[in-house]
Amino acid sequence: MGNSHNQISEHGAIAIRTEKPFYFAGDLVRGNIFLNICKAGYQGNIIQFTIVGKEKTEWDEGTGEDQRTYRGKNKFYSQTVPIYTFQNQVAQIGQYVFPFQFQLHPHLPGSFYQKNHGDYGYIYYKVKAKFTTTQPNKPNIRNKQEFIVREPIKQMVISQQQERTANLSICCCINKGSSRVKSFCDKNHYLPGDTAQMTIEIDNSNCNLNIDYIEIELQKVLILRANTSTHKYTQKILTQRIPGVQARSQQVGSQSRNIQITLLNQNNPQIELTPTTNGKLVNQQYYLKVIPKFEGCICCSEKPVISFQIVMLYKIPPNYIQPLPQPSDWNPQTFEPVLINFDQQSNMNIANNNMQQNDPFISKQ
């Protein structure tokens, strides 16, 4: 599975895998720790489970001698617990599986990674397994795996609708009437590359200004924080134009515009759109906007602009799930699942206290 790393020894190896490559915040995560001891003599008896979740930011401001670097770091999870303790201090040859499960906090921000020139922000989650040795100067047997957390939007997919009416004037004081814009958006969240279906109604019948064209825009807003400092980055991802509406006319009902807009980076379609996330230090949002462009100067008027906030989901790479190779003689002893709890102080405790029974490392008499 994604980004797994292995530290093995001549005595064997350990691996950790979650059942799925991604979860929504609040989901129950299930997985397994696999231990294969192929050579006797490894001194150690504790299997440890670790979960790590953190966000980091960094950006530069200014140039030359006035340049300053801002860095932020925040941890959601950073806990280690013994998931199993063998009574024998020397590992016996064998194959073992230790199932585990834990509940993700319902308000975790989604996984995220973006690096530009001079700034970056990321949010990641990992689980780790370690068979701890008691022998000095010997490496522990360890493995880790990253998993993806998506924003908690498991609720029903819903459409969105907005309507805006604005009174328009030119040269700050010459009244030109009012214009109304109404729009529907088929969903509230998408994967990168999805096509958003939109309907746009324009009622310009009470306005003396032509609408030259209507712009549909996908906008991304990224905010990075470090202590009390904030760095905001707004980017227009794509723009699509459709013809406008003449003064004293309308396009409503059956004459409404039906628009399809593919959610890709217009300038670099091969670059995947980074997901929505709501971290404390890393916050990224997407907006689908409908912007009528009127003739003349109406800079002093409030414009009938519609802005749908949408959630962009993390798109799992096709090669993210990696098969776990198993020995040809793989026939492990599987233990009862261990439920790992997170209390209000963010400490983890083992709920199942009966895991010492049938210990495979107890020497036979």
HELIX and SHEET records of a PDB file:
HELIX    1   1 GLY A   64  ASP A   66  5                                   3    
HELIX    2   2 GLY A  253  GLN A  255  5                                   3    
SHEET    1   A 3 HIS A   5  GLN A   7  0                                        
SHEET    2   A 3 ILE A 141  ARG A 150 -1                                        
SHEET    3   A 3 PHE A  22  PHE A  24  1                                        
SHEET    1   B 5 HIS A   5  GLN A   7  0                                        
SHEET    2   B 5 ILE A 141  ARG A 150 -1                                        
SHEET    3   B 5 ASP A 119  THR A 132 -1                                        
SHEET    4   B 5 ILE A  46  GLU A  61 -1                                        
SHEET    5   B 5 ARG A  68  THR A  85 -1                                        
SHEET    1   C 4 HIS A   5  GLN A   7  0                                        
SHEET    2   C 4 ILE A 141  ARG A 150 -1                                        
SHEET    3   C 4 ASP A 119  THR A 132 -1                                        
SHEET    4   C 4 PHE A 112  ASN A 116 -1                                        
SHEET    1   D 4 GLY A  12  THR A  18  0                                        
SHEET    2   D 4 LEU A  28  ILE A  37 -1                                        
SHEET    3   D 4 GLY A  94  GLN A 103 -1                                        
SHEET    4   D 4 GLN A 333  THR A 334  1                                        
SHEET    1   E 5 GLY A  12  THR A  18  0                                        
SHEET    2   E 5 LEU A  28  ILE A  37 -1                                        
SHEET    3   E 5 GLY A  94  GLN A 103 -1                                        
SHEET    4   E 5 VAL A 338  PHE A 342  1                                        
SHEET    5   E 5 MET A 348  ILE A 350 -1                                        
SHEET    1   F 4 GLN A 160  ILE A 170  0                                        
SHEET    2   F 4 ILE A 174  CYS A 185 -1                                        
SHEET    3   F 4 THR A 195  ASP A 203 -1                                        
SHEET    4   F 4 GLN A 250  GLN A 251 -1                                        
SHEET    1   G 4 GLN A 160  ILE A 170  0                                        
SHEET    2   G 4 ILE A 174  CYS A 185 -1                                        
SHEET    3   G 4 THR A 195  ASP A 203 -1                                        
SHEET    4   G 4 ARG A 257  THR A 262 -1                                        
SHEET    1   H 5 HIS A 189  TYR A 190  0                                        
SHEET    2   H 5 ILE A 306  MET A 312  1                                        
SHEET    3   H 5 VAL A 282  PHE A 294 -1                                        
SHEET    4   H 5 ILE A 211  ALA A 226 -1                                        
SHEET    5   H 5 SER A 229  PRO A 243 -1                                        
SHEET    1   I 4 HIS A 189  TYR A 190  0                                        
SHEET    2   I 4 ILE A 306  MET A 312  1                                        
SHEET    3   I 4 VAL A 282  PHE A 294 -1                                        
SHEET    4   I 4 THR A 277  ASN A 278 -1                                        
END                                                                             
